[in-house]
Amino acid sequence: MWAEAVQLEKEGEPHNIPEELYSAAEEVAKHHTVHDPIAERVIRELSKLPKTDAVVTANDLYEAINITDPTRQFGQAGRSVAAGARRANWQSKLMRPPGMKFSGSVRCYVAPRKKARLTAYEFTPPADKSSAGTWEAVELEETL
């Protein structure tokens, strides 16, 4: 397909999908998209948080989607989490989230930024399996 596009471009012919076919192309693409339950859980979980200026640690996100075994946080599961975050318009970054009480950088997921300051959110697991966990903003300590 790429070779065809290159050849059409060399010949001065249009090689992009015409705008009137976008909806049909989107429908075809849906049939060729692999269902990823981990990515879907990530999207659902991140949708519970503000759409901008939010940050969560990867560990909290894994806990929220019920992946608590550290060995599952790499490989395909890790790629699925990253893909779900990208689809939710969040970026993966190594950073020290604001208000977190540890040193060094950790893997975080960051919502699009509109302000200079991010708000960090921590996940609190449910008390029992019949309820859902909650995300809470981290209170920043005041410095003297």
Secondary structure, DSSP 8 states (H G I E B T S, - for coil): -HHHHHHHHHTT---S--GGGHHHHHHHHHHTS---HHHHHHHHHHTTS-SSSEEEEHHHHHHHTT---GGGGSHHHHHHHHHHHHHTT-EEEEE--TT--S-S-EEEEE---SSSS-EEEEEE--SSTTS--EEEE-------
